Amino acid sequence: MDLMSRQKGKSKYLKSTWYILVNEFCERFTYYGLKTVLVMYLTRILKFNGDESTIIYHSFIFLSYFVPLPCAILADSYWGKFKTITCLSSIYVVGCIVLTGASIANKFGLDVQRVLAFLGLFSISVGTGGVKPCNFAFGGDQFQLPQQEKHLQHFATKFTLAVYTGSLISTFLMPELRHSIHCFGRDTCFPLAFGVPTIMMLIAIAIFVAGKNTYVRKKPENNVLTRTFGCIFYALRAKFTSSVPCKTHWLDNAKGKYTESEISDTRSVLSVICVFTAYPVFWSLFEQPGSRWTLQALLMNGRVDFLNWTIKPDQIQMLVPLFGVIVLVLFDAVLYPMFAAIGLRKPLQKLTLCGALAVIAFVFAALLQFKIAGNTTEIPSGEGRLYIYNGFDCPVFVQSKSLQLQNQIGPLEMFNVSHAVVSQNSSEDVMVVGITLRFGPKCNFVLDNYEFHTTITIIEGKEISYHLARLNANTIALNRIGIHDSLVKEKFGNPNLRVLVDHTFDYDDNITLTCADHNSFTSYPLSVFRGMHFNAIKVGKYNVFYNGKMVPTPTMDIIPATFYTLTLQRNGDKMDVRLFTKDQGNYIHILWQLPQYLCMSIADVTFMATVIKFAFTEAPISMTSLLAAINLLTGALGNLLVIIISTLAFKNQAHEFLLYSGLMLADTFLLGYFSVVYRSKNIDETDAMTSNEHKMEETNVSD
């Protein structure tokens, strides 16, 4: 269809763009729906840990942002945008089907499920990567520039609104389907959470193809990339080999072999790519609500009692599109005039503001992580700490002249003491001292006035735990638990639990620690705690079950970033259970993530709406998809940065958040620099408009 014939009626181009907008809505519904529950699927079903899940998640997104580059070359130089979108969408659907199948294949081994899931994720990343650079560029092709610059701007807003509306619905709905419905023998239903987006992607293809006869389809220019790269290399060679190099721009060395238009277009592309170097750091922060922030939300209380509803850890991500939709609605009426009023008229000035908001968001995330982590044990210099757990249901008296200690440990209780370490070994600060344990009259398993003499070890700067129990029916021992206790909390703030038992228990006994909380079910057999070492467990309310029956003890409320010691002791037909807490963290409400989501959402929407228009309007008309793809490639580099940082040995997630804040602060200064030195090839009349002129233009567009 000829471009000018299409411009005879406004309704015709509006119809073609609506097909594109609805397609984008359905495709984004699919992408964000899958992405929202992906970390939960990786950790809960495929059994990856937090760092592994983060690396896999961002590798998937990295590929989704890397694939657009070759696909854009395919679209601009060979197939055209329509054929590229159609073919790659088909690969997209196949990937969705495979991923859904992997979530159903729970009768296969874990390795098989993982392989199927990776194949599905690979196909999805290729498919969505092929669609990404073409959708907006194809929509932009429906307009005649510069005559319809206003229409393009409003299309950009509607396009971004379609992205956020689709993602809003799916980020709310998919976690609900995953959590609230049980299927295929599990207490979750990931097949449904993956299946619904698959259906939406099929609808996206059908709608896009239905508008086939309404689109303006520009023919690909086969030699545009060859000529562009040729211009660059020819100019560089001439610059270094010519005896009289050009004194203006170095690309002018290509004059004679390349036209003025080709040199100008190449100069424009390189100038825009230079600006793109500031994008990756922002994108590295942009994607983390789906990974690190979701892992943070796993440690928070999502219960909303007055609604009798629980906000799921992955569901809180809906705040990004929710705030995004609100911000987009206010864009034309409030934000653009407000930006103009404070002097933010250029696109790069707006991006600088986005960087500052992202810095604030991750400072909030770090402060929240510190709050969740709570207190950490600090042992004064020159001292060591000793814990003794009484595994008997009778009092025991502890006495030590060396420690100047004389205390009673109650039945099934714990006693701790700190003491200065007087080194008995020149190579390390270790002290071995004698200790006497006397058993009270209620300890009927020993003779009256029985005394047990043994030694204990105290190490400077360490905590050492001992468990007083029976090795067998006739032998009492004060058992040292491991080398020393850990003083470092788990990186992501998960609680840690160990179980102490005596000889009457076997770790293969049918004893489980079970949590049944609002449709979710988690169970840990006693065998998990073999060796009496600390193990990370999920936050929740737990009960002890023996042979399928609940032991009549109070429910144990396990909260984040806390060390727990559980002691089990048989007393005839009765089982005594006692839980001890150390270095308690905080279980705070998930809505405390609101400030970081609000700042990041405003930054996201403004950044996305600005960069897609900036990339399109600054690109030569023949290379719009290519420049859009290079723009998306910066997203791939941002996710690669997350992967690299995830491999670093951060012991506290809050410190990692602060690192991202620092990187983004430096990047914000870089964006500010570009906003000063970059010279646009277009004069953005919208930014210079007064409020009344802006309203008048809106009226004309809506006619």
C-alpha positions as CSV (number, residue, x, y, z in Angstrom):
1,M,0.0,0.0,0.0
2,D,1.3,3.4,-0.9
3,L,2.2,5.8,1.9
4,M,0.4,8.8,0.5
5,S,-2.8,6.9,-0.4
6,R,-3.0,5.8,3.2
7,Q,-2.8,9.4,4.4
8,K,-6.0,10.4,2.6
9,G,-8.0,9.5,5.6
10,K,-7.1,9.7,9.2
11,S,-9.4,6.8,10.2
12,K,-7.4,4.3,8.1
13,Y,-4.1,4.9,9.8
14,L,-5.8,4.9,13.2
15,K,-7.3,1.5,12.4
16,S,-3.9,0.0,11.5
17,T,-2.3,1.3,14.7
18,W,-5.0,-0.2,16.8
19,Y,-4.2,-3.6,15.5
20,I,-0.6,-3.0,16.6
21,L,-1.6,-1.6,20.0
22,V,-3.8,-4.6,20.8
23,N,-1.1,-7.0,19.6
24,E,1.4,-5.3,21.9
25,F,-1.1,-5.5,24.8
26,C,-1.5,-9.3,24.4
27,E,2.2,-9.9,23.8
28,R,3.2,-7.9,26.9
29,F,0.5,-9.7,28.9
30,T,2.2,-12.9,27.9
31,Y,5.8,-11.8,28.6
32,Y,5.2,-10.2,31.9
33,G,2.8,-13.0,33.0
34,L,5.6,-15.6,32.4
35,K,8.3,-13.3,33.9
36,T,6.4,-12.5,37.0
37,V,6.1,-16.1,38.3
38,L,9.4,-17.3,36.8
39,V,11.6,-16.8,39.9
40,M,9.0,-18.6,42.1
41,Y,9.0,-21.4,39.5
42,L,12.8,-21.7,39.5
43,T,13.0,-21.7,43.3
44,R,9.9,-23.7,44.3
45,I,9.6,-26.2,41.5
46,L,13.0,-26.5,39.9
47,K,14.8,-26.1,43.3
48,F,17.4,-23.5,42.3
49,N,18.7,-21.2,45.1
50,G,18.4,-17.4,45.2
51,D,21.6,-16.6,43.3
52,E,21.0,-19.3,40.7
53,S,17.5,-18.2,40.1
54,T,18.6,-14.6,39.7
55,I,21.3,-15.6,37.2
56,I,18.8,-17.7,35.2
57,Y,16.1,-15.0,35.3
58,H,18.4,-12.3,34.1
59,S,20.1,-14.6,31.5
60,F,16.6,-15.1,30.0
61,I,16.0,-11.4,29.9
62,F,19.6,-10.8,28.6
63,L,18.8,-13.1,25.6
64,S,15.4,-11.4,25.1
65,Y,17.2,-8.0,24.7
66,F,20.2,-9.4,22.7
67,V,18.1,-11.2,20.0
68,P,16.5,-7.9,18.8
69,L,19.8,-6.9,17.1
70,P,20.0,-9.7,14.5
71,C,16.2,-9.6,14.2
72,A,16.2,-5.9,13.5
73,I,18.8,-6.4,10.8
74,L,16.5,-9.1,9.4
75,A,13.5,-6.7,9.5
76,D,15.3,-3.6,8.1
77,S,17.3,-5.3,5.4
78,Y,15.6,-8.6,4.3
79,W,12.2,-9.6,5.6
80,G,10.5,-6.4,6.5
81,K,8.8,-5.7,9.9
82,F,5.5,-7.5,9.2
83,K,7.1,-10.8,8.2
84,T,9.6,-10.6,11.1
85,I,6.9,-10.0,13.7
86,T,4.7,-12.9,12.3
87,C,7.5,-15.5,12.1
88,L,9.1,-14.7,15.4
89,S,5.8,-14.6,17.2
90,S,5.3,-18.3,16.1
91,I,8.5,-19.3,17.7
92,Y,7.3,-17.3,20.8
93,V,4.2,-19.5,21.0
94,V,6.1,-22.7,20.7
95,G,8.3,-21.7,23.6
96,C,5.3,-20.9,25.7
97,I,3.8,-24.3,25.0
98,V,7.1,-26.1,25.9
99,L,7.4,-24.1,29.2
100,T,3.8,-25.0,30.1
101,G,4.6,-28.6,29.3
102,A,7.7,-28.5,31.5
103,S,5.6,-27.3,34.5
104,I,3.2,-30.3,33.9
105,A,5.9,-32.9,33.6
106,N,6.3,-33.4,37.4
107,K,6.4,-37.2,36.9
108,F,9.7,-36.8,35.1
109,G,13.0,-36.3,36.9
110,L,14.1,-32.8,38.0
111,D,16.8,-32.7,35.4
112,V,14.3,-33.4,32.6
113,Q,12.0,-30.6,33.9
114,R,14.9,-28.2,33.9
115,V,16.0,-29.0,30.4
116,L,12.4,-28.6,29.1
117,A,12.1,-25.3,31.0
118,F,15.3,-24.0,29.5
119,L,14.3,-24.9,26.0
120,G,11.0,-23.1,26.5
121,L,12.7,-20.0,27.9
122,F,15.2,-20.0,25.1
123,S,12.4,-20.1,22.4
124,I,10.4,-17.4,24.3
125,S,13.4,-15.1,24.5
126,V,14.1,-15.5,20.8
127,G,10.5,-14.9,20.0
128,T,10.0,-11.8,22.2
129,G,13.4,-10.5,21.1
130,G,12.3,-10.7,17.5
131,V,9.1,-8.8,18.2
132,K,10.6,-6.1,20.5
133,P,12.4,-3.9,18.0
134,C,9.7,-4.1,15.4
135,N,6.4,-3.4,17.0
136,F,6.9,0.3,17.8
137,A,8.9,0.9,14.7
138,F,6.2,-0.8,12.6
139,G,3.6,1.4,14.3
140,G,5.8,4.5,13.6
141,D,5.8,3.5,9.9
142,Q,2.1,4.2,9.8
143,F,2.7,7.9,10.3
144,Q,4.1,10.5,7.9
145,L,6.8,12.6,9.5
146,P,7.3,15.4,10.3
147,Q,3.6,16.3,9.5
148,Q,2.2,13.8,12.0
149,E,4.7,14.3,14.8
150,K,1.9,14.9,17.3
151,H,0.1,11.7,16.3
152,L,3.3,9.8,16.8
153,Q,3.8,11.2,20.2
154,H,0.3,10.2,21.3
155,F,0.8,6.8,19.7
156,A,4.0,6.4,21.8
157,T,1.9,7.2,24.9
158,K,-0.8,4.7,23.9
159,F,1.9,2.1,23.1
160,T,3.5,2.5,26.5
161,L,0.0,2.4,28.1
162,A,-0.7,-0.9,26.3
163,V,2.6,-2.3,27.7
164,Y,1.8,-1.3,31.2
165,T,-1.9,-2.3,31.1
166,G,-1.0,-5.8,29.8
167,S,1.7,-6.2,32.4
168,L,-0.6,-4.9,35.2
169,I,-3.3,-7.5,34.5
170,S,-0.9,-10.4,34.1
171,T,1.3,-9.5,37.1
172,F,-1.8,-9.5,39.3
173,L,-3.5,-12.5,37.8
174,M,-0.7,-15.0,37.3
175,P,0.5,-15.2,40.9
176,E,-3.1,-15.6,42.0
177,L,-3.6,-18.5,39.6
178,R,-0.2,-20.0,40.7
179,H,-1.0,-19.8,44.4
180,S,-4.7,-20.2,44.8
181,I,-5.3,-23.2,42.5
182,H,-3.8,-26.7,43.1
183,C,-3.2,-29.0,40.1
184,F,-1.2,-32.0,39.0
185,G,-0.6,-33.1,42.6
186,R,1.0,-29.9,43.8
187,D,-0.2,-27.1,46.1
188,T,0.5,-24.6,43.2
189,C,-0.6,-24.5,39.6
190,F,2.2,-23.2,37.4
191,P,0.7,-24.9,34.3
192,L,-2.2,-22.5,34.6
193,A,0.0,-19.5,35.3
194,F,2.0,-20.4,32.1
195,G,-1.0,-21.6,30.0
196,V,-3.1,-18.4,30.2
197,P,-0.2,-16.3,28.7
198,T,0.2,-18.9,26.0
199,I,-3.4,-18.4,24.9
200,M,-2.9,-14.6,25.0
201,M,0.1,-15.0,22.7
202,L,-2.0,-17.0,20.2
203,I,-4.6,-14.2,20.3
204,A,-1.8,-11.6,19.7
205,I,-0.8,-13.3,16.5
206,A,-4.4,-13.7,15.3
207,I,-5.1,-10.0,15.9
208,F,-1.9,-8.8,14.2
209,V,-2.5,-10.9,11.1
210,A,-6.1,-9.7,11.0
211,G,-4.8,-6.2,10.3
212,K,-2.7,-7.3,7.4
213,N,-4.5,-5.3,4.7
214,T,-4.5,-2.1,6.7
215,Y,-0.8,-1.7,7.3
216,V,1.8,0.5,5.5
217,R,4.6,-1.9,4.8
218,K,7.9,-0.2,3.8
219,K,10.2,-2.3,1.7
220,P,13.5,-3.3,3.4
221,E,16.7,-1.7,2.1
222,N,19.1,-4.6,1.5
223,N,22.3,-2.4,1.4
224,V,21.6,0.1,4.1
225,L,23.7,-1.8,6.8
226,T,26.4,-2.5,4.3
227,R,26.6,1.1,3.3
228,T,26.5,2.3,6.9
229,F,29.4,0.1,8.1
230,G,31.3,0.8,4.9
231,C,31.0,4.5,5.5
232,I,32.4,4.1,9.0
233,F,35.4,1.9,8.0
234,Y,36.2,4.0,4.9
235,A,36.1,7.2,6.9
236,L,38.4,5.7,9.6
237,R,40.9,4.4,7.0
238,A,40.9,7.8,5.3
239,K,41.4,9.6,8.6
240,F,44.6,7.6,9.4
241,T,46.0,7.1,5.9
242,S,45.2,10.4,4.2
243,S,47.9,13.0,4.1
244,V,45.3,15.7,4.3
245,P,42.6,14.4,6.6
246,C,39.3,16.3,6.9
247,K,39.3,19.0,9.4
248,T,35.6,18.8,10.3
249,H,33.9,15.6,11.4
250,W,35.9,12.5,10.9
251,L,33.1,10.9,8.9
252,D,33.5,13.6,6.3
253,N,36.5,11.7,5.2
254,A,34.1,9.3,3.4
255,K,32.9,12.1,1.0
256,G,33.3,11.2,-2.6
257,K,32.5,7.5,-2.1
258,Y,29.5,8.0,0.0
259,T,26.7,10.5,-0.4
260,E,26.0,13.4,2.0
261,S,22.8,11.7,3.1
262,E,24.6,8.4,4.0
263,I,27.3,10.3,5.9
264,S,24.6,12.3,7.8
265,D,22.6,9.2,8.6
266,T,25.7,7.4,9.9
267,R,26.7,10.4,12.0
268,S,23.2,10.4,13.5
269,V,23.3,6.7,14.3
270,L,26.7,7.0,16.0
271,S,25.6,10.0,18.1
272,V,22.6,8.2,19.3
273,I,24.6,5.0,20.1
274,C,26.9,7.2,22.2
275,V,24.0,8.3,24.3
276,F,22.9,4.7,24.6
277,T,26.0,3.8,26.6
278,A,24.4,5.4,29.6
279,Y,21.3,3.1,29.5
280,P,22.6,-0.3,30.7
281,V,23.0,0.7,34.3
282,F,19.4,1.9,34.5
283,W,18.1,-1.3,32.8
284,S,20.0,-3.4,35.4
285,L,17.9,-1.7,38.1
286,F,14.8,-1.7,36.0
287,E,14.5,-5.6,35.9
288,Q,15.2,-6.3,39.5
289,P,11.6,-6.1,40.8
290,G,11.2,-9.5,39.2
291,S,14.2,-11.0,40.8
292,R,15.9,-9.5,43.9
293,W,12.9,-7.5,45.0
294,T,10.7,-10.6,44.7
295,L,13.2,-12.6,46.8
296,Q,13.0,-9.7,49.3
297,A,9.2,-9.9,49.3
298,L,9.4,-13.6,50.1
299,L,10.6,-12.5,53.6
300,M,7.7,-10.1,54.1
301,N,4.1,-10.4,55.4
302,G,1.6,-10.0,52.6
303,R,-1.5,-10.7,54.7
304,V,-4.3,-8.1,54.3
305,D,-6.7,-9.2,57.0
306,F,-9.7,-6.9,56.2
307,L,-9.7,-8.3,52.7
308,N,-9.0,-11.9,53.9
309,W,-6.4,-12.0,51.2
310,T,-2.6,-12.4,50.9
311,I,-0.4,-10.4,48.6
312,K,1.9,-12.9,47.0
313,P,5.6,-12.2,46.8
314,D,5.6,-12.2,43.0
315,Q,2.3,-10.3,42.9
316,I,3.7,-7.1,44.4
317,Q,5.4,-6.5,41.1
318,M,2.0,-5.3,39.8
319,L,2.9,-2.0,41.5
320,V,5.2,-1.2,38.6
321,P,2.5,-1.4,35.9
322,L,-0.1,0.0,38.3
323,F,1.9,3.1,39.1
324,G,2.9,3.1,35.4
325,V,-0.6,3.3,34.1
326,I,-1.4,6.1,36.6
327,V,1.7,8.0,35.5
328,L,0.9,7.5,31.8
329,V,-2.6,8.8,32.3
330,L,-1.1,12.0,33.8
331,F,1.7,12.2,31.3
332,D,0.1,14.7,28.8
333,A,-2.1,16.6,31.3
334,V,0.3,16.9,34.2
335,L,3.8,15.5,33.7
336,Y,4.8,17.1,30.4
337,P,3.7,20.6,31.6
338,M,5.4,20.0,35.0
339,F,8.6,18.9,33.4
340,A,8.5,22.0,31.2
341,A,7.8,24.2,34.2
342,I,11.0,23.0,36.0
343,G,13.1,23.3,32.8
344,L,13.1,19.6,31.8
345,R,12.3,20.0,28.1
346,K,14.9,17.8,26.5
347,P,14.5,14.0,26.4
348,L,17.9,13.5,28.0
349,Q,17.0,15.8,30.9
350,K,14.0,13.6,31.6
351,L,16.3,10.6,31.6
352,T,18.6,12.2,34.1
353,L,15.6,12.7,36.5
354,C,14.7,9.0,36.0
355,G,18.3,8.0,37.0
356,A,17.9,10.1,40.2
357,L,14.6,8.4,41.1
358,A,16.2,4.9,40.5
359,V,19.0,5.8,42.9
360,I,16.4,6.7,45.6
361,A,14.4,3.5,44.9
362,F,17.4,1.3,45.6
363,V,18.4,3.2,48.7
364,F,14.9,2.4,50.0
365,A,15.4,-1.2,49.0
366,A,18.7,-1.4,51.0
367,L,17.2,0.3,54.1
368,L,14.3,-2.2,54.0
369,Q,16.7,-5.1,53.7
370,F,18.7,-3.8,56.7
371,K,15.4,-3.6,58.6
372,I,14.5,-7.2,57.7
373,A,17.9,-8.5,58.7
374,G,17.5,-7.1,62.2
375,N,20.2,-7.6,64.9
376,T,23.5,-9.5,64.4
377,T,25.6,-10.9,67.2
378,E,28.7,-8.9,68.0
379,I,31.1,-10.4,70.4
380,P,33.4,-8.0,72.1
381,S,37.1,-8.2,71.3
382,G,39.0,-10.7,73.4
383,E,35.9,-12.6,74.3
384,G,34.2,-15.8,73.2
385,R,30.6,-17.0,73.8
386,L,29.2,-20.3,75.1
387,Y,25.7,-21.8,74.7
388,I,24.6,-24.9,76.6
389,Y,21.2,-26.5,75.7
390,N,19.7,-28.7,78.4
391,G,18.2,-31.7,76.6
392,F,16.6,-33.1,79.8
393,D,13.3,-32.2,81.4
394,C,14.9,-31.5,84.7
395,P,17.1,-28.7,86.0
396,V,20.9,-29.0,85.7
397,F,23.4,-26.9,87.7
398,V,26.6,-25.6,85.9
399,Q,29.7,-24.8,87.8
400,S,33.2,-23.7,86.6
401,K,35.9,-22.0,88.7
402,S,37.8,-20.9,85.6
403,L,34.7,-19.1,84.2
404,Q,33.6,-18.0,87.7
405,L,30.3,-19.6,86.8
406,Q,27.6,-21.1,88.9
407,N,24.2,-21.2,87.3
408,Q,21.1,-23.3,86.9
409,I,19.7,-24.3,83.5
410,G,16.0,-25.0,83.7
411,P,14.4,-28.1,82.1
412,L,14.8,-28.0,78.3
413,E,16.2,-24.5,78.6
414,M,19.3,-22.8,77.3
415,F,22.1,-20.9,79.1
416,N,24.7,-18.6,77.5
417,V,27.7,-16.8,78.8
418,S,30.5,-14.6,77.4
419,H,34.0,-14.8,78.8
420,A,37.4,-13.3,78.2
421,V,39.7,-15.7,76.4
422,V,43.1,-16.4,78.0
423,S,45.1,-18.1,75.2
424,Q,46.6,-21.4,76.1
425,N,48.1,-21.8,72.6
426,S,50.4,-19.3,71.1
427,S,49.0,-19.9,67.6
428,E,45.3,-19.2,68.3
429,D,43.1,-17.6,70.9
430,V,41.5,-20.8,72.3
431,M,40.8,-21.6,75.9
432,V,39.8,-25.1,77.2
433,V,38.3,-25.1,80.7
434,G,36.8,-27.6,83.0
435,I,33.1,-27.6,83.9
436,T,30.9,-29.5,86.3
437,L,27.3,-30.4,85.8
438,R,25.1,-31.5,88.7
439,F,21.6,-32.9,88.2
440,G,18.6,-32.0,90.3
441,P,16.4,-34.4,92.3
442,K,13.9,-34.6,89.4
443,C,16.6,-36.1,87.1
444,N,15.6,-39.7,88.0
445,F,17.8,-41.2,85.3
446,V,20.9,-40.6,87.4
447,L,21.9,-41.3,91.0
448,D,21.3,-38.6,93.7
449,N,24.0,-35.9,93.8
450,Y,25.5,-37.2,90.6
451,E,28.2,-34.9,89.1
452,F,29.4,-34.9,85.5
453,H,32.9,-33.5,84.8
454,T,33.9,-32.5,81.4
455,T,35.7,-29.7,79.4
456,I,34.5,-27.0,77.1
457,T,36.2,-24.8,74.5
458,I,35.9,-21.1,74.2
459,I,37.4,-19.3,71.1
460,E,37.8,-15.6,70.8
461,G,35.2,-14.0,68.5
462,K,33.2,-17.2,68.1
463,E,30.1,-18.8,69.5
464,I,30.2,-22.4,70.4
465,S,27.1,-24.5,71.3
466,Y,26.9,-27.6,73.4
467,H,24.0,-30.0,73.8
468,L,23.6,-31.9,77.0
469,A,21.9,-35.2,76.2
470,R,22.3,-39.0,76.3
471,L,24.4,-40.8,73.8
472,N,22.7,-44.0,74.8
473,A,20.6,-45.3,77.7
474,N,23.6,-45.3,80.0
475,T,25.8,-42.5,78.8
476,I,25.5,-38.8,79.3
477,A,27.5,-36.4,77.2
478,L,27.9,-32.7,76.6
479,N,28.1,-32.7,72.8
480,R,29.8,-29.9,70.9
481,I,27.6,-28.8,67.9
482,G,29.9,-28.3,64.9
483,I,33.1,-26.3,65.1
484,H,31.4,-23.0,66.0
485,D,28.1,-21.3,65.3
486,S,27.6,-19.1,62.3
487,L,27.5,-15.4,63.0
488,V,26.6,-14.4,59.4
489,K,23.0,-14.3,58.4
490,E,21.9,-15.8,55.1
491,K,22.4,-13.4,52.2
492,F,18.8,-13.1,51.2
493,G,17.6,-13.0,54.9
494,N,16.0,-16.5,55.0
495,P,15.6,-17.9,58.6
496,N,18.0,-20.7,59.6
497,L,17.0,-23.7,61.8
498,R,18.8,-26.6,63.4
499,V,17.3,-29.5,65.3
500,L,19.0,-31.1,68.4
501,V,18.0,-34.6,69.4
502,D,19.3,-37.4,71.6
503,H,19.8,-41.1,71.1
504,T,16.1,-41.9,71.2
505,F,15.6,-40.3,67.8
506,D,16.8,-41.3,64.4
507,Y,17.0,-38.7,61.6
508,D,15.0,-41.1,59.5
509,D,12.1,-41.1,61.9
510,N,8.7,-40.0,60.5
511,I,9.0,-36.5,62.1
512,T,8.3,-33.4,60.0
513,L,8.3,-29.7,60.5
514,T,5.2,-28.6,58.5
515,C,3.8,-25.2,57.5
516,A,0.3,-24.9,56.1
517,D,-0.4,-21.2,55.5
518,H,-3.1,-19.7,53.2
519,N,-3.2,-22.4,50.6
520,S,0.6,-23.0,50.6
521,F,2.2,-26.1,52.1
522,T,5.8,-26.7,53.1
523,S,7.2,-29.7,55.0
524,Y,10.7,-30.5,56.1
525,P,11.5,-34.0,57.3
526,L,13.9,-34.5,60.2
527,S,16.5,-36.0,57.8
528,V,17.0,-32.5,56.4
529,F,18.6,-31.4,59.7
530,R,21.0,-34.4,59.9
531,G,24.3,-33.3,61.6
532,M,22.5,-30.6,63.6
533,H,23.7,-27.9,61.2
534,F,21.7,-24.8,60.4
535,N,19.6,-25.0,57.3
536,A,17.7,-22.2,55.5
537,I,13.9,-22.7,55.6
538,K,10.9,-20.7,54.5
539,V,9.2,-18.1,56.6
540,G,5.9,-19.3,58.1
541,K,4.0,-20.8,61.0
542,Y,5.1,-24.4,61.7
543,N,4.0,-27.4,63.7
544,V,5.8,-30.6,64.5
545,F,4.2,-33.8,63.2
546,Y,5.1,-37.3,64.4
547,N,3.8,-40.3,62.4
548,G,1.3,-38.0,60.7
549,K,-0.1,-36.5,64.0
550,M,0.5,-33.0,65.2
551,V,2.5,-32.8,68.4
552,P,0.5,-30.7,70.9
553,T,2.9,-27.8,71.2
554,P,2.4,-24.1,70.4
555,T,2.7,-23.1,66.8
556,M,6.2,-21.9,65.9
557,D,6.3,-18.5,64.2
558,I,9.4,-18.6,62.0
559,I,10.4,-15.1,60.8
560,P,13.2,-13.8,58.5
561,A,16.8,-13.4,59.2
562,T,16.7,-15.3,62.5
563,F,18.6,-18.3,63.8
564,Y,16.5,-21.0,65.5
565,T,17.5,-24.0,67.5
566,L,14.7,-26.7,68.0
567,T,15.3,-29.3,70.7
568,L,13.3,-32.6,70.7
569,Q,13.2,-34.9,73.7
570,R,11.1,-38.0,74.4
571,N,9.6,-38.4,77.8
572,G,7.8,-41.7,77.8
573,D,4.9,-41.4,75.2
574,K,5.2,-37.7,75.2
575,M,7.5,-35.6,73.0
576,D,8.9,-32.3,74.4
577,V,9.6,-29.6,71.9
578,R,11.4,-26.3,72.6
579,L,12.4,-23.5,70.2
580,F,15.2,-21.0,70.9
581,T,15.7,-17.8,69.0
582,K,19.0,-15.9,68.3
583,D,19.7,-12.7,66.4
584,Q,16.1,-12.1,65.6
585,G,15.1,-10.4,62.3
586,N,11.9,-8.5,61.5
587,Y,8.8,-9.7,59.7
588,I,7.4,-6.5,58.3
589,H,4.5,-5.9,55.9
590,I,5.1,-6.2,52.2
591,L,3.6,-2.8,51.6
592,W,6.7,-1.3,53.0
593,Q,8.0,-1.9,49.5
594,L,5.7,0.8,48.2
595,P,8.2,3.7,48.3
596,Q,10.8,1.8,46.2
597,Y,8.2,0.7,43.7
598,L,6.7,4.2,43.4
599,C,10.1,5.8,42.7
600,M,11.1,3.0,40.3
601,S,7.7,3.0,38.5
602,I,7.8,6.8,37.8
603,A,11.4,6.3,36.6
604,D,10.4,3.3,34.5
605,V,7.5,4.9,32.7
606,T,9.2,8.2,32.0
607,F,12.4,6.4,30.8
608,M,10.6,3.9,28.6
609,A,8.3,6.4,27.0
610,T,11.2,8.8,26.4
611,V,13.8,6.3,25.0
612,I,11.5,4.6,22.5
613,K,10.5,8.0,21.0
614,F,14.1,9.3,21.2
615,A,15.4,6.2,19.4
616,F,12.7,6.4,16.7
617,T,12.9,10.1,16.0
618,E,16.7,10.3,16.0
619,A,17.1,7.3,13.7
620,P,17.4,7.6,10.0
621,I,14.1,6.4,8.5
622,S,15.8,3.3,6.9
623,M,17.3,2.1,10.2
624,T,14.5,2.6,12.8
625,S,14.3,-1.1,13.7
626,L,18.1,-1.4,13.9
627,L,18.4,1.6,16.3
628,A,15.5,0.2,18.3
629,A,17.3,-3.1,18.6
630,I,20.6,-1.4,19.7
631,N,18.5,0.4,22.3
632,L,17.2,-3.0,23.5
633,L,20.8,-4.3,23.4
634,T,21.5,-1.9,26.2
635,G,18.9,-3.8,28.2
636,A,20.8,-7.0,27.5
637,L,24.0,-5.4,28.8
638,G,22.1,-4.2,31.9
639,N,21.0,-7.8,32.6
640,L,24.5,-9.0,32.0
641,L,25.7,-6.5,34.7
642,V,23.2,-8.1,37.1
643,I,24.5,-11.6,36.3
644,I,28.1,-10.4,36.9
645,I,27.2,-8.7,40.2
646,S,25.2,-11.8,41.3
647,T,28.3,-13.9,41.1
648,L,30.2,-11.6,43.6
649,A,30.5,-12.7,47.2
650,F,28.1,-10.3,48.8
651,K,27.1,-11.6,52.2
652,N,24.3,-9.1,52.7
653,Q,21.7,-8.3,50.0
654,A,21.4,-4.7,51.3
655,H,25.1,-4.1,50.4
656,E,24.3,-5.2,46.8
657,F,21.4,-2.8,46.6
658,L,23.7,0.0,47.8
659,L,26.2,-0.9,45.0
660,Y,23.5,-0.5,42.4
661,S,22.6,2.8,43.9
662,G,26.2,4.0,43.6
663,L,26.5,2.8,40.0
664,M,23.2,4.5,39.1
665,L,24.3,7.7,40.8
666,A,27.4,7.8,38.6
667,D,25.3,7.0,35.6
668,T,22.9,9.8,36.4
669,F,25.8,12.3,36.2
670,L,26.7,10.8,32.8
671,L,23.1,11.2,31.6
672,G,23.2,14.8,32.8
673,Y,26.4,15.4,30.8
674,F,24.8,14.0,27.6
675,S,21.8,16.2,28.2
676,V,24.1,19.2,27.9
677,V,26.3,18.1,25.0
678,Y,24.0,16.1,22.7
679,R,22.5,18.0,19.8
680,S,19.3,16.5,18.4
681,K,18.7,16.4,14.7
682,N,15.0,17.3,15.5
683,I,13.6,20.3,17.1
684,D,11.1,18.9,19.6
685,E,8.3,21.5,19.3
686,T,6.3,19.7,22.0
687,D,8.8,20.5,24.7
688,A,8.8,24.2,23.8
689,M,5.0,24.5,23.8
690,T,3.1,26.5,26.3
691,S,0.4,24.8,28.3
692,N,-2.4,26.4,26.2
693,E,-0.7,25.4,23.0
694,H,-0.3,21.8,24.3
695,K,-4.1,21.6,25.1
696,M,-4.9,23.0,21.7
697,E,-2.8,20.4,20.0
698,E,-4.4,17.6,22.0
699,T,-7.8,18.9,20.8
700,N,-6.7,18.8,17.2
701,V,-5.4,15.2,17.5
702,S,-8.6,14.0,19.1
703,D,-10.8,15.4,16.4
